[in-house]
Each structure stands twice: as structure tokens, then as C-alpha cells.
Amino acid sequence: MKPISPTAHWRDSARTVRFFIVDYRAMFPLLLCLFIPRWWTLGLALVTIIFFALLEHYGFSVRVFLRFLRGVFSGPRKVAKPWWLTRVKY
């Protein structure tokens, strides 16, 4: 059994997985591109790599970006009561 590297630390376990400089989430379209060699799969792979690179450049993770989109689509007005608990006046 090999000893654990002295440079390894438990804080490194929270880092995102990378293949060289590409985020791991962009690897599925690249894998698809290897199994189905078409121009559209290559384009899809490049678009996803660029998308994840832009997210990382602006400091977003995928989860934070989806929450941001939810906030953009829901708008500034937040209702305190759900619609089924409000009284309907006829």
C-alpha cells in the first residue's frame, strides 16, 4: 500500500474535476463526439466547452447559474402567500 502524498490535503477534495483545462461536465459531448463522429456532435462539444469556460470566467457554477436564471425569469416581485391560500373576491 502506497503512502498518501504529503502534498494531498482534505481541502482538495472539494475542487471540481478537470480534464486538462476543460470542466468535467463538458466531457460527455466530447465522448459523444468520439462515438458518433459527425459535424453536429463536434459543434455541440465545442459549444458546451465554450459555455462552461464562460461560466467559469464569470465565477458561476452550474447550480449558481441555474439559480440566477430562475431569479431572472421569476422577476422582482415575490408573493408571500401561495395562490391557493388567497381568498377570491367575487
C-alpha positions in Angstrom: 0.0 0.0 0.0 1.4 3.4 -1.1 1.5 6.1 1.5 -0.6 9.2 1.0 1.2 12.1 -0.8 2.4 14.7 1.7 1.0 17.4 -0.6 -2.5 16.0 -0.6 -5.0 17.6 1.8 -8.6 17.1 2.6 -9.5 20.6 1.3 -8.5 19.4 -2.2 -11.5 17.1 -2.3 -13.9 19.9 -3.0 -12.3 21.0 -6.2 -14.0 20.4 -9.5 -12.8 17.6 -11.7 -10.9 18.7 -14.8 -9.5 17.1 -17.9 -6.5 19.4 -18.6 -8.3 22.8 -18.6 -11.8 21.5 -19.6 -14.5 21.1 -16.9 -15.7 17.6 -16.4 -19.3 18.5 -17.4 -18.1 19.2 -21.0 -16.7 15.7 -21.4 -20.0 14.0 -22.2 -20.4 15.8 -25.5 -16.8 15.1 -26.3 -17.4 11.4 -25.6 -20.4 11.6 -27.8 -18.3 13.2 -30.5 -15.9 10.2 -30.3 -18.6 7.6 -30.6 -20.7 9.5 -33.2 -18.2 11.4 -35.4 -20.4 13.9 -37.1 -20.0 17.7 -37.6 -23.0 18.4 -35.3 -21.5 16.5 -32.4 -18.2 18.3 -32.8 -20.2 21.6 -32.8 -22.2 20.6 -29.8 -19.0 19.6 -27.9 -17.3 22.9 -28.8 -20.4 24.9 -27.7 -20.6 23.2 -24.4 -16.9 23.7 -23.7 -17.2 27.4 -24.5 -20.3 27.6 -22.4 -18.6 26.1 -19.3 -15.5 28.2 -19.9 -17.6 31.4 -19.9 -19.4 30.3 -16.7 -16.1 29.7 -15.0 -14.7 33.0 -16.3 -17.6 34.9 -14.7 -17.3 32.9 -11.5 -20.5 30.9 -11.8 -21.0 27.2 -11.2 -23.8 25.4 -13.0 -26.0 25.4 -9.9 -25.5 29.1 -9.2 -26.2 29.9 -12.9 -29.4 28.0 -12.8 -30.5 29.9 -9.7 -29.6 33.1 -11.4 -31.8 32.2 -14.4 -34.6 31.3 -12.1 -34.3 34.7 -10.5 -34.3 36.4 -13.9 -37.4 34.5 -15.1 -39.4 34.8 -11.9 -39.0 38.6 -11.8 -38.6 41.1 -8.9 -42.0 40.5 -7.3 -42.2 37.7 -4.8 -45.5 36.7 -3.4 -45.7 35.8 0.3 -48.8 33.6 0.1 -49.3 30.8 -2.4 -52.2 31.4 -4.9 -54.3 28.6 -3.4 -54.4 30.2 0.1 -55.5 33.6 -1.2 -59.2 34.5 -0.9 -61.0 35.1 -4.1 -63.4 38.0 -4.1 -66.4 37.7 -6.4 
